[in-house]
Amino acid sequence: MRNSKYTKEFRDFSVQLVMNSNETTAKIAKDLDINVKTLYNWVREYKKANNIAIQPRGSFSVSGSVKETAEEENKRLRAENKLLKQERDI
């Protein structure tokens, strides 16, 4: 894998935001100032790595989110907290 200008924490935070938000991936990518295709790729990679079914193009889920365990939520929240602290310190 090539060197990315985005940290793993930022990538994980972005993927979790897509998966747990009612916003579109395109809107989230715009808000985070990243290319929408990049974000779609991160989500696809995450789903493959965690054996989550990837929906065919044009199909939509009813809820639009995936349930996460307490451990996964804690990990996500810790990463988000770390990112927010870094942003605050800047």
C-alpha positions in Angstrom: 0.0 0.0 0.0 1.3 3.4 -0.8 1.8 6.1 1.8 -1.3 8.0 2.4 -1.6 11.6 3.5 -4.4 10.6 5.8 -3.8 8.9 9.1 -5.4 5.6 10.0 -7.4 7.3 12.7 -8.8 9.8 10.2 -9.7 7.0 7.8 -11.4 4.9 10.5 -13.3 8.0 11.8 -14.4 8.8 8.3 -15.6 5.3 7.6 -17.5 5.1 10.9 -19.1 8.5 10.1 -20.4 7.2 6.8 -21.6 3.9 8.3 -23.4 5.5 11.3 -24.7 8.7 9.8 -27.8 9.4 7.8 -25.8 11.7 5.6 -24.7 10.7 2.1 -21.2 9.6 1.5 -20.8 12.5 -1.0 -21.8 15.1 1.6 -19.5 13.6 4.3 -16.6 13.6 1.8 -17.3 17.2 1.0 -17.5 18.2 4.7 -14.2 16.4 5.4 -12.6 17.9 2.3 -11.6 14.5 0.7 -12.4 13.0 -2.7 -15.7 11.1 -2.6 -14.1 8.2 -4.5 -11.4 7.9 -1.9 -14.1 7.7 0.9 -16.1 5.1 -1.1 -12.9 3.0 -1.4 -12.2 3.3 2.3 -15.7 2.1 3.1 -15.4 -0.8 0.6 -12.1 -1.8 2.1 -13.5 -1.7 5.6 -16.5 -3.8 4.7 -14.3 -6.4 3.0 -11.9 -6.6 6.0 -14.8 -7.0 8.4 -16.9 -9.4 6.3 -19.8 -6.9 5.9 -22.0 -7.4 2.9 -21.4 -4.9 0.2 -24.6 -3.6 -1.4 -24.8 -3.6 -5.2 -24.9 -0.2 -6.9 -28.3 1.4 -6.9 -29.6 -0.5 -3.9 -30.2 1.1 -0.5 -30.6 -0.2 2.9 -33.6 0.8 5.1 -31.5 1.9 8.1 -28.3 3.0 6.3 -26.2 2.0 9.3 -24.6 -1.1 10.8 -24.9 -2.0 14.4 -21.6 -1.9 16.3 -20.6 -3.7 19.4 -19.7 -1.8 22.6 -16.1 -2.6 22.0 -16.2 -1.2 18.4 -18.0 1.9 19.6 -15.4 2.5 22.3 -12.6 2.1 19.7 -14.3 4.5 17.3 -15.0 7.0 20.0 -11.5 6.9 21.3 -10.2 7.6 17.8 -12.6 10.4 17.3 -11.6 11.9 20.7 -7.9 11.7 19.8 -8.6 13.5 16.5 -10.7 16.2 18.2 -8.0 16.8 20.7 -5.4 17.2 17.9 -7.6 19.6 16.1 -8.2 21.6 19.3 -4.5 21.8 20.1 -3.8 23.2 16.6 
